[in-house]
């Protein structure tokens, strides 16, 4: 009986320790919930570090006229987290971060040396909504004359018709989960193809396969090669 009581007390105390005290920490200029930071670090098995993104600066001394520079911004990231684990963390914690004025998302798709497993970086920034995230990342398809403004405009239109939330954002694409599937999946597939041909031409292969993807995965993606 005493053993049962002791175990019950330990479980109770453990549960109490899991509650959010409201304490904040500041990491790389980002004021954020210590509780959420601790939880994500525990689940990923890694520590947050300053967020960096690749920017390009004009440099006439280089062969192509540009040079690459890493710019540290106000945000945090956990690098190289296994795909399934990274997605679960972002999907679980996005509803917790959004009301606090932060956005958690996946970035920098990568692979191990044998290309057997995929990985993402998990990032958190101060952000009012997913469209500001796309502006921050500067997602575009410039090789198809698609600007960042075009991407945001198109995503806002689609979101008004079939709500979604963005789980991954890169300079050349996004991944999003549907909250509601499009009412006309075939029409949506055509519109996605017109806006981002590589989804089919270097992706699923046909509009029919794209519709199947929408149905089974309840998500969509854009990628300009």
Secondary structure as GFF3:
##gff-version 3
##sequence-region A 1 225
A	DSSP	alpha_helix	2	17	.	.	.	ID=ss1
A	DSSP	beta_strand	24	27	.	.	.	ID=ss2
A	DSSP	beta_strand	30	33	.	.	.	ID=ss3
A	DSSP	alpha_helix	34	44	.	.	.	ID=ss4
A	DSSP	beta_strand	49	58	.	.	.	ID=ss5
A	DSSP	beta_strand	66	82	.	.	.	ID=ss6
A	DSSP	alpha_helix	83	98	.	.	.	ID=ss7
A	DSSP	beta_strand	102	111	.	.	.	ID=ss8
A	DSSP	beta_strand	118	126	.	.	.	ID=ss9
A	DSSP	alpha_helix	130	137	.	.	.	ID=ss10
A	DSSP	three_ten_helix	142	144	.	.	.	ID=ss11
A	DSSP	alpha_helix	148	161	.	.	.	ID=ss12
A	DSSP	beta_strand	164	170	.	.	.	ID=ss13
A	DSSP	beta_strand	173	178	.	.	.	ID=ss14
A	DSSP	alpha_helix	185	195	.	.	.	ID=ss15
A	DSSP	alpha_helix	198	199	.	.	.	ID=ss16
A	DSSP	pi_helix	200	204	.	.	.	ID=ss17
A	DSSP	alpha_helix	207	217	.	.	.	ID=ss18
A	DSSP	beta_strand	219	223	.	.	.	ID=ss19
###
